[in-house]
Amino acid sequence: ASVYEHMRRSVEFLYHFKGQHGLIKIWGGDWNDCMNSAGLAGRGESVWLSIAWDRANRMLSELAQLTGRDADVSSCREMGEAMKKLINEYGWDGKYYLTAIDDNGKPIGSHTDEEGKMFLNPQVWAVFSGIATKEQVKSAFDEVDRYLDTPLGAVVSKPPYTHLDNSIGTMTQKAAGVHENGGVYLHALTWKLAAECMLHRPEKVERIIRQILPWDH
């Protein structure tokens, strides 16, 4: 099949790969492959992946429109509207987005959690995808600035896990503040850099670049 057809099938497959609330299954991990126990029963969902899917779906819709595939444009619009509703119904935690929901229906990355209360990636990708309102973006990034930012960059999650949680995975086995468990993860930080560009916050862009460049500290 064509490259376009492979992309269309990928978007369609993930849309139907649904967990308990209709969001996309996390299975053995998403971008954070150390959340490898959150969805092994097939019910757990990735809020982040659902948001990232929305971004891919929007890009596919643009390609379909440019190439005259009107039926695909309509299909993408319908799927996108349905997913947006689910993300904001089940993935919004009041001030920012969850990162996932485990097999037992427990949120991961919620203000109600004792550890791992907030994750960076869902907030950043909400900007990329456009699923969040201006008010939601402002709220989420106010929390990122207040809670996740450090002199070395925004941490990927906070507070770090201090004991094993088998409902999440091996990230909870890592030392607090290391890698996915509350570390400054440059992959995620460069996504934040891109989001800050889209939000037209030049002082934040400069700050992140200085945090990344090795000769500033």
C-alpha positions as CSV (number, residue, x, y, z in Angstrom):
1,A,0.0,0.0,0.0
2,S,1.0,3.6,-0.3
3,V,2.7,5.6,2.5
4,Y,-0.5,7.5,2.9
5,E,-2.5,4.3,3.3
6,H,-0.2,3.0,6.0
7,M,-0.6,6.3,7.9
8,R,-4.4,6.2,7.5
9,R,-4.6,2.6,8.7
10,S,-2.3,3.4,11.7
11,V,-4.6,6.3,12.8
12,E,-7.7,4.1,12.3
13,F,-6.2,1.2,14.2
14,L,-5.2,3.2,17.3
15,Y,-8.6,4.9,17.3
16,H,-10.3,1.5,17.7
17,F,-7.6,0.2,20.2
18,K,-9.6,1.4,23.1
19,G,-9.5,0.8,26.9
20,Q,-12.2,1.1,29.6
21,H,-13.1,4.7,28.9
22,G,-12.6,4.7,25.1
23,L,-9.1,6.2,25.3
24,I,-6.2,4.4,23.6
25,K,-4.8,1.4,25.4
26,I,-1.4,1.9,27.1
27,W,-0.8,-1.9,27.2
28,G,2.9,-2.3,28.0
29,G,3.8,1.4,27.9
30,D,3.6,4.4,25.7
31,W,6.4,7.0,25.2
32,N,7.2,6.2,28.8
33,D,8.0,2.5,28.2
34,C,8.8,2.1,31.9
35,M,5.0,2.4,32.6
36,N,5.1,-1.2,31.4
37,S,2.6,-2.7,33.9
38,A,-0.2,-0.1,33.7
39,G,-2.3,-1.8,31.0
40,L,-1.3,-5.4,30.6
41,A,-4.9,-6.6,31.3
42,G,-6.1,-4.6,28.3
43,R,-8.1,-2.0,30.2
44,G,-5.5,0.6,31.0
45,E,-5.3,3.7,28.9
46,S,-2.7,6.3,27.9
47,V,-4.1,9.9,28.1
48,W,-0.8,11.1,26.6
49,L,-1.0,8.7,23.6
50,S,-4.7,9.7,23.0
51,I,-3.6,13.3,22.9
52,A,-0.7,12.4,20.6
53,W,-3.1,10.4,18.4
54,D,-5.2,13.5,18.1
55,R,-2.2,15.4,16.7
56,A,-1.6,12.6,14.2
57,N,-5.2,12.5,13.2
58,R,-5.2,16.3,12.5
59,M,-2.1,16.0,10.4
60,L,-3.7,13.1,8.4
61,S,-6.8,15.2,7.9
62,E,-4.7,18.0,6.4
63,L,-3.0,15.5,4.0
64,A,-6.4,14.1,3.0
65,Q,-7.7,17.6,2.3
66,L,-4.7,18.5,0.2
67,T,-5.0,15.3,-1.8
68,G,-8.8,15.5,-2.3
69,R,-9.7,12.6,-0.1
70,D,-13.0,14.0,1.2
71,A,-14.2,10.8,2.8
72,D,-11.0,10.6,4.9
73,V,-11.3,14.3,5.9
74,S,-14.9,13.6,7.2
75,S,-13.7,10.4,9.0
76,C,-10.8,12.2,10.7
77,R,-13.1,15.0,11.8
78,E,-15.6,12.5,13.3
79,M,-12.9,10.5,15.1
80,G,-11.2,13.6,16.3
81,E,-14.3,15.2,17.8
82,A,-15.1,11.9,19.6
83,M,-11.6,11.5,21.0
84,K,-11.4,15.1,22.1
85,K,-14.6,14.7,24.1
86,L,-13.2,11.6,25.8
87,I,-9.8,13.1,26.6
88,N,-11.4,16.1,28.2
89,E,-13.9,14.0,30.1
90,Y,-11.6,11.4,31.5
91,G,-8.1,12.8,31.0
92,W,-8.5,16.3,32.5
93,D,-7.6,16.5,36.2
94,G,-9.0,19.9,37.0
95,K,-5.9,21.9,36.3
96,Y,-3.9,19.7,34.0
97,Y,-4.0,16.4,32.1
98,L,-3.4,13.0,33.5
99,T,-0.8,10.9,31.8
100,A,-2.6,7.5,32.0
101,I,-5.3,5.4,33.7
102,D,-4.3,1.9,34.9
103,D,-6.1,-1.4,34.5
104,N,-8.0,-0.8,37.7
105,G,-9.3,2.6,36.6
106,K,-6.9,4.5,38.9
107,P,-5.5,7.8,37.4
108,I,-1.8,8.2,37.0
109,G,-0.5,11.7,37.2
110,S,-3.3,13.1,39.3
111,H,-3.4,15.7,42.1
112,T,-4.9,12.9,44.2
113,D,-1.8,10.7,43.9
114,E,0.8,10.8,46.7
115,E,3.7,10.3,44.2
116,G,3.7,11.0,40.5
117,K,1.1,13.8,40.8
118,M,1.9,15.4,37.5
119,F,3.6,14.5,34.2
120,L,5.1,16.9,31.7
121,N,4.3,15.3,28.4
122,P,0.5,15.4,28.3
123,Q,0.6,19.1,29.0
124,V,3.0,19.8,26.2
125,W,1.2,17.6,23.7
126,A,-2.1,19.2,24.5
127,V,-0.5,22.3,22.8
128,F,0.7,20.3,19.8
129,S,-2.7,18.7,19.2
130,G,-5.0,21.6,19.9
131,I,-7.4,19.6,22.0
132,A,-7.2,22.0,25.0
133,T,-8.9,25.3,25.3
134,K,-6.8,28.4,25.8
135,E,-7.9,28.3,29.5
136,Q,-6.8,24.7,29.9
137,V,-3.4,25.4,28.3
138,K,-2.9,28.4,30.6
139,S,-3.9,26.4,33.6
140,A,-1.7,23.4,32.7
141,F,1.4,25.5,31.9
142,D,0.9,27.6,35.1
143,E,1.1,24.3,37.0
144,V,4.2,23.2,34.9
145,D,5.9,26.5,35.7
146,R,5.0,26.2,39.4
147,Y,5.5,22.6,40.0
148,L,7.8,20.9,37.4
149,D,10.3,23.6,36.6
150,T,13.8,23.5,38.1
151,P,17.1,25.3,37.5
152,L,18.2,22.5,35.2
153,G,14.9,22.2,33.3
154,A,11.4,20.9,33.8
155,V,11.3,17.4,35.3
156,V,9.3,14.7,33.4
157,S,7.2,13.9,36.5
158,K,6.9,14.9,40.1
159,P,7.1,13.9,42.9
160,P,9.3,10.9,42.0
161,Y,8.2,7.4,43.2
162,T,10.0,6.1,46.2
163,H,8.6,2.6,46.3
164,L,7.7,-0.1,43.7
165,D,4.2,0.2,42.3
166,N,3.3,-2.9,40.3
167,S,0.2,-1.1,38.8
168,I,2.6,1.3,37.0
169,G,5.8,-0.4,36.2
170,T,9.6,-0.2,36.3
171,M,9.8,3.6,36.4
172,T,8.9,3.2,40.1
173,Q,12.0,1.0,40.6
174,K,14.3,3.7,39.5
175,A,16.0,6.0,42.0
176,A,14.0,9.1,42.8
177,G,14.9,11.9,40.3
178,V,16.5,9.6,37.7
179,H,15.3,9.2,34.1
180,E,11.5,8.7,33.8
181,N,11.1,8.8,37.6
182,G,11.2,12.6,38.1
183,G,14.4,13.4,36.1
184,V,15.1,16.2,33.7
185,Y,14.6,14.1,30.5
186,L,15.9,16.1,27.5
187,H,13.6,14.4,25.0
188,A,10.6,15.7,26.9
189,L,12.3,19.1,27.6
190,T,12.8,19.7,23.9
191,W,9.1,19.0,23.3
192,K,8.4,21.6,26.0
193,L,10.8,24.0,24.1
194,A,8.7,23.5,20.9
195,A,5.5,24.1,22.9
196,E,6.8,27.3,24.3
197,C,7.6,28.5,20.8
198,M,4.0,27.8,19.8
199,L,2.8,29.7,22.9
200,H,5.0,32.7,22.0
201,R,6.8,32.7,25.3
202,P,10.3,33.8,24.2
203,E,11.7,34.1,27.7
204,K,10.8,30.5,28.4
205,V,12.3,29.4,25.1
206,E,15.6,31.2,25.9
207,R,15.6,29.7,29.4
208,I,15.2,26.1,28.1
209,I,17.9,26.6,25.5
210,R,20.3,27.8,28.2
211,Q,19.3,24.9,30.4
212,I,20.1,22.4,27.6
213,L,23.4,24.0,26.4
214,P,26.3,22.5,28.3
215,W,28.5,25.6,28.5
216,D,26.1,27.7,30.5
217,H,26.6,25.6,33.7
